[in-house]
Amino acid sequence: MGYKTNILIMGPSNSGKDTVENCIEWGETRVIIASYASVVLNNKKNYLFMLKGEDNYKSFDEILEFEDGQGPDGIIVVLDSSKGLNENDVDVVGMIISKEIPHVIFANKQDIGNQNLNTHFKNSLIVPTIANEGIGVSDGFKLLLKSVKSDKKLINSPSKSKPSLEFKEKSRMEEPSRIFSDKDTVAKMKDALKPSDNHDICRLKMSMHPVELENVMEVLENNGFANMTVLKNKLVQDANSKEIYRGYMHDTQMKMRTKLIMTIRRDEVPYIINAIESIKTYDIDDYINITPVEDVIRVRTLERGLDAID
């Protein structure tokens, strides 16, 4: 079978790698699973990797070379949120970053632990998951595929060459920048002014009592959604309250509410609705307002449409 994409799933033992594999429809993607551990030899720390179904240990460079000599297009690192991080996890992710391989970190087992990994992996995409329930896994894989496609576009560009798998001295804090020439910038800005027929994007709005905001944001983040805008507003309702202004009594019918706004893909709407239903209370309004968005432009990179929101 010809594979279009090679994905390596790796992580410490019992982090949920096999469960992640079973949650995803891989199609034409080849998947290899590896566990890692560290050992000290001659007062030097070394990392050993073992592929699923094999008994012998390999080095990091060895597991990056598949049977046909190809390397992974992307890597999924599965970490157990309930156990917390250790030095091995940080070092292995650093090795992946040094190879410039697109990757995503699954902060798994969010139902029994939700340690914040953002402070440890600032240059990595982190997706909270509950693999045994299938939550966040497919969305995280889709995000990885988009990174892989973007990376392949850069590699196939006449001005770019494919990075080798040799270890590169690169700062973990360094982030790749996208720089356009003047001509490119002008051309992209002209394209951005053209009308779009892309209607795969929508804006979702919901309002709630401020006390429910943290709960709603937490459940959305646990399902892989973190791009949210929060506004304070007032909701007009039947309310028996009065205020005195300039000596006159006035009826007030406005209650303080918090509005949450998200710009998302249309096919992601059902996941958000299901997430909200799991915590439905009377403090969350009985409606979610969904409107189509004609187009989205990311100002920094001039990306448009789905590329701008992903």
URJOMO-V709984 format. One line per field, one symbol per residue. ss: DSSP state (2 for helix, 1 for strand, 0 for the rest). Layout:
ss: ???
This chain:
ss: 0000111111100000222222200000111111111111100111111110000001022220000000000111111100000022222222222200011111110000000000000000111101222010222222222222222222220000000000000000000000000222222222220000000011111111022222222222220000001111111111111111100111111111111111111222222222222000000100001111100011000011022220
